[in-house]
Amino acid sequence: MAWWRQRTERGVAPWVRTRLRTAPGAAVAFGVLVLVTAFLAAALPRALDAYETKGLRQEIAGAPPAATSVELSAPQPGLEIAQSTREKAVRPPALAAVRRAALARLPAPLRADTTESAYGVRTSKSLVGLNHWLPVIDAPPRFTLVAQSGLAAHATVRGGRLPIAAGEVTADTRKVEAAVTEATARTLRLRVGSVIDVDGFGGAPLVVRITGIVEPRHPQGGYWSAEPVLRTPGVAADAPVPPQFHWDAGLLLAPGAAPVLLGSQGQPELYWRFAPATDRLTAQDVPGLVSRIASLEGGPELLRMREVAGGTAAVATDLETIVGSYTTTRAAITPVVAVGAFGIGAVAAVVLVMAGGLVAARRAAELALLRARGGSLRGIAGRLLAETAVVAVPAAATGLLLAVLTVDEARLLPAVLGASAVALLACAVLPVRAVVAHRRPRAHAERDDLAHARPGRRRTVAELTVLVLAVGSVVALRRRGASSAGDLLVSAAPVLVGLIAALVLVRLYPLPLRWAARPATRGRGVVGFLSLARAGRSSTVGVALPLLALLLALTTAAFGGSVLAGVSDARDRAALLATGADARIAGPGEVTPLPAGVAGAVRKVAGVRAVTAVRIERTAELTSGGAGAKEGLTLIGVEPASYARLARQTGLGAFPAEVLKPKGAQGAGTGRVLNAVASPGLAERLGRAPRRITSLAGDITVRIAAVRSRTPAAPGADFLLVDAAGLTHSDPTTLLATGAALDAPALRTAVRGAGKGLTVTSRDEERAALSDAPLQAGAERIYTTAALAGAGYAVLALLLSLLQSAPERAALLARLHTMGLTPRQGRRLLSLDALPQALLAASGGMLAGWATVRLLAPGIDLERLALATAAGRVPVIGASLRTDVWSLLLPAAGTVLLAWAVAVAQAWWAGRRTSITELRTGGMR
C-alpha cells in the first residue's frame, strides 16, 4: 500500500478545520469583533498623530510670515575691504552662492519652502523722500530700499516694466530704477515715470525712477508678508514727543542694483530669508525642531551658518514661539484625550475577554471530556490557540490595513502595536480561560451560580486593591488635574470607577433577586418565580464579565458624552461673550454713532426678533482724588426695558428695568443723579456715593444701584450701565440683535445699504470659528468615537451575554411548552429572565457614569479642548465637565430595550418550532 494511503487511513480530521466547519457563524462573528477592535486600536494612535500634525502645520501656516520665517542676516561688508570687493559681495551671484550653502546647512527637521523664500540687500533703516508732492502726515514719507531676488516670479506687472540695473551699478551710482506695488502707488500717489529723491546718500540724493507697478501674486505668502512694508505701506512714528507720524513704504530695486545701497546711511544689510516648509513636518518633530531653532539662534548650527555668511552673521526667527504655543495647547489637550482613549481601550479589552470567556464556558463540557480522557493542558491550549489564531490574526491584520488606509500622515509603529495587542489578547483569552478552568480533570461540574457563590480571600484582596487604586487615581486627578498623558493611573480613573461599581454590583446582585423571589413564591403564576430562579442560578462568570463590560461601556459613553456636552457649552458661552447677542452691528471701533436707518434695516431682516440699541463710550473717565486724576471705564447708555429683556434672555447679568430708574424721578432728562449697574471691580472703585463721570456722551453723576459681573454690551470689560435718556448725546453706537437662525449675510447686506464701514458679528459664525482648529476638532472626534464605541460595545456585550444562554433558554421554553405553558407566558418568562441583568447594568451604568463625572469634574479642564485660542477672547467661566443627562439615559435605556427585544424575538422564534424538534436538537444543552 502506498505511503500516502497508509497515512490517510491512520490520520484524523484536523482540529482547526473541524472546529471552523462546526461553528462557522461563531468564527465569523469573532473575526468581525477582532477586526473592529483592531481597527480602533490601530486608528486611534494614527488619528492622534494626524490631528496633532495637522494642528502643527496650521499653527505655522496661520502665523504671520514675519514670525515664522528664519532669517539669516549679515551687516554690509566692512569699510576696510576694497570697494570692488564690497560691491562683489552684494551682487546676485555671491548672494545666491551663500543661499545654496545655507539651504544645505539647515538642520532637519527644519526645511525651507524655496518658492516663498528670498534673499537680497536692504536698508535696515528707512530713508526720507525729499519730493514735496509726496503725501505727508506729520513728517515726510520714508522708504525702505530693497534689492530682492525673484520679483518676476512673485508679481504681475500692471503697468510699465520691472526695474533693471543699467550698466554696472556701484556704490557711487545715484540713479536707479524701482517698482512699487499697487497699494504703495495708490497711497503715495506714484505712477510709472515718477521720480523720487531719496535722502541719505552723502552729498546728492539717490534718484529712483518708478518703472513699474506690480501686483503680488500671493500677497499673504512669505515673499511679500515677511516684510509687509514691501507690499503695503504703513504708518510709523518717530521717537520725539509728541510722536511725528509718517508713511513708511518699500521701493523694489533690481537685484543687480544692490551695490548702490552700500553708499547709503540706511545701514544696509544682507539677508537670506527662508520660509518654513510644513508639508513633511510632523508632531513628532517638535522637540527636534525647537532644539534646532535654538541652535541656529545661538549654538553650533549658527557657527555653521557663519562659515558661509560671515563671522558676524545672525539668525533670527519667532518660529520657536509659535511652536511653543502649539506645544502648550497640545499638552493641555492630550491628557484629557488620554482619559477617553484609555476608557475605550479598557472596554474593548473586557469585551474581547468576555467573548473568549463565554466561548470557554459554552465549551466547558467538551474541554472537561478531553481532560478526563487524558488530554494535556499544553495540547488543549495549543489546539485552542491555533483555532483562535486562524481567525484572529487575519482579522487583526485586516483591521490594521483598514486603519492605515483610512488615516494617513501618521506613524505606522503605534498602529502595528495596537493591532498586535488586540490579536494577542484575542488569541490568548480562550486558551488561558481553558487552562485555568481545567487545571484538574473533574468528574462533574460544580455549581457556580451567584446564589451559592462565596467570595474567597483572594477575591476580597483583589477587590480591595482595585478600590485603593481607584481612590488614588480619583484623588490624584482632582488634585493635579489631567496634566500628563503618561500618567496611566490618572488616565484610568473612569475605568477604575466603573470597575469598582461592577464589583459592588456583582456582590449585591443576589440580594434584590432574593427580595423579589419572596413575593413571587406566594403568587399563583409560575412565570415570575421561574425567571427569578433562573437569574439566581446564573453562573458567576456569565454575570460578572457581561456586567463588567456593560458598566465600563456605559461609564465610558457617559464620560465621553459629558465631555462633548461640556465642550459644546463652553463654545456656546464663548461665542455669546464675543457678541453679547445673536448678532452685533457696530461702526469702526464702536465709537461713531450709527446712521439713522440701520436699526430699521436690521429689524426687517428675516429671523430678527428684537434689536436693542446701546451707546458705548470706552473713553469715559472717573474723576478721583483732589488732584483731578482720571480713571478710565466703559460707559454704556441703554433703554432700560429692552436692554433688561436682552440681559435676561442671554443670561448675562439680568436685572429688573426699574433698577435704572431712580425713585421719584420726574421723566427723563439730564442733570440728575442716574442709577447705574456696574461691574464688581468698578463698583468697588466707585462706592455707594454719587460720582462724577466725564465722557463724550456728556458729563453725568451716577450712583451704583446694582452690581453684575457681565452685561451683553461689554461682556469682558469693567462697565457702567445707565439710562441713555440721561446722556447729553445718546445716539447709539452698537445694535444687539436676537432671533432664531439669523442670516449673517442678509444682515451684512442690510447694513451695507444703510451705512458704510459697519461690521456684523454673528454668534453662529463665532461659534463655528471655535471648532475649526485641528487640535480641538481632532480631540472632539476622538471623544465622539469613544462615546459611540462605548455604546456599541455595551450593545455587543449584552448580545454576547444573551446569545450565550440562548440555547439553554430555548430548551427550557420547549420543556415548559410541553407542560402547558402558553406562548404569551413564554414571552413574559424570557422577558423577565433577561431584564434583571439588563436593569442592574443600566442602573449601575447610570450611577457609575454620574459618579465618574462628579468625581473627576474638578480635575478636567475643558477650556483648551473647547476653544481654539484664548488670546483676545473673554475668559469663559465654567468651562468644566458636567453631567450630560442624555449620555446617561440613552445608552442605559437602549440596553434595557435591546435586552427585552432580544428576549421577545427569541420567544417568537422558539414558538415557530415544535417542542419535539427543539428538545431533540438541544438535548445535550
HELIX and SHEET records of a PDB file:
HELIX    1   1 TRP A    3  ARG A   10  1                                   8    
HELIX    2   2 TRP A   15  THR A   22  1                                   8    
HELIX    3   3 PRO A   24  GLY A   62  1                                  39    
HELIX    4   4 PRO A   65  THR A   68  1                                   4    
HELIX    5   5 GLN A   83  ALA A   89  1                                   7    
HELIX    6   6 PRO A   92  ARG A  105  1                                  14    
HELIX    7   7 LEU A  151  HIS A  154  1                                   4    
HELIX    8   8 GLU A  182  LEU A  188  1                                   7    
HELIX    9   9 GLY A  222  SER A  225  1                                   4    
HELIX   10  10 PRO A  228  LEU A  230  5                                   3    
HELIX   11  11 PRO A  255  GLY A  263  5                                   9    
HELIX   12  12 ALA A  283  ASP A  285  5                                   3    
HELIX   13  13 VAL A  286  GLY A  298  1                                  13    
HELIX   14  14 PRO A  300  ALA A  309  1                                  10    
HELIX   15  15 LEU A  319  ARG A  362  1                                  44    
HELIX   16  16 ALA A  364  ALA A  372  1                                   9    
HELIX   17  17 LEU A  377  THR A  406  1                                  30    
HELIX   18  18 LEU A  413  ALA A  437  1                                  25    
HELIX   19  19 ARG A  457  ARG A  480  1                                  24    
HELIX   20  20 LEU A  488  SER A  491  1                                   4    
HELIX   21  21 ALA A  493  LEU A  508  1                                  16    
HELIX   22  22 PRO A  510  ARG A  522  1                                  13    
HELIX   23  23 VAL A  527  GLY A  536  1                                  10    
HELIX   24  24 THR A  540  THR A  579  1                                  40    
HELIX   25  25 PRO A  588  GLU A  590  5                                   3    
HELIX   26  26 VAL A  598  ARG A  603  1                                   6    
HELIX   27  27 PRO A  640  THR A  650  1                                  11    
HELIX   28  28 ALA A  657  LEU A  660  5                                   4    
HELIX   29  29 PRO A  680  LEU A  686  1                                   7    
HELIX   30  30 ALA A  724  GLY A  726  5                                   3    
HELIX   31  31 ALA A  744  ALA A  754  1                                  11    
HELIX   32  32 ARG A  763  ALA A  769  1                                   7    
HELIX   33  33 PRO A  774  GLN A  804  1                                  31    
HELIX   34  34 ALA A  806  THR A  818  1                                  13    
HELIX   35  35 PRO A  823  LEU A  856  1                                  34    
HELIX   36  36 ALA A  857  GLY A  859  5                                   3    
HELIX   37  37 GLU A  863  ALA A  866  1                                   4    
HELIX   38  38 VAL A  885  ARG A  912  1                                  28    
HELIX   39  39 SER A  915  THR A  921  1                                   7    
SHEET    1   A 6 LEU A 127  VAL A 128  0                                        
SHEET    2   A 6 ARG A 142  GLN A 148 -1                                        
SHEET    3   A 6 ALA A 112  THR A 123 -1                                        
SHEET    4   A 6 PRO A 268  PRO A 276 -1                                        
SHEET    5   A 6 VAL A  70  PRO A  75 -1                                        
SHEET    6   A 6 ALA A 314  ALA A 316 -1                                        
SHEET    1   B 6 LEU A 127  VAL A 128  0                                        
SHEET    2   B 6 ARG A 142  GLN A 148 -1                                        
SHEET    3   B 6 PHE A 245  LEU A 253  1                                        
SHEET    4   B 6 LYS A 175  THR A 181 -1                                        
SHEET    5   B 6 LEU A 206  PRO A 216  1                                        
SHEET    6   B 6 ALA A 155  GLY A 160 -1                                        
SHEET    1   C 4 LEU A 127  VAL A 128  0                                        
SHEET    2   C 4 ARG A 142  GLN A 148 -1                                        
SHEET    3   C 4 PHE A 245  LEU A 253  1                                        
SHEET    4   C 4 GLY A 234  ALA A 237 -1                                        
SHEET    1   D 6 LEU A 127  VAL A 128  0                                        
SHEET    2   D 6 ARG A 142  GLN A 148 -1                                        
SHEET    3   D 6 PHE A 245  LEU A 253  1                                        
SHEET    4   D 6 LYS A 175  THR A 181 -1                                        
SHEET    5   D 6 LEU A 206  PRO A 216  1                                        
SHEET    6   D 6 VAL A 195  VAL A 198 -1                                        
SHEET    1   E 9 THR A 759  SER A 762  0                                        
SHEET    2   E 9 ALA A 583  ALA A 586 -1                                        
SHEET    3   E 9 THR A 734  THR A 738 -1                                        
SHEET    4   E 9 ALA A 610  SER A 624 -1                                        
SHEET    5   E 9 ALA A 629  VAL A 638 -1                                        
SHEET    6   E 9 PHE A 719  ASP A 723  1                                        
SHEET    7   E 9 VAL A 673  ALA A 678 -1                                        
SHEET    8   E 9 ILE A 700  VAL A 707  1                                        
SHEET    9   E 9 ARG A 691  THR A 694 -1                                        
END                                                                             
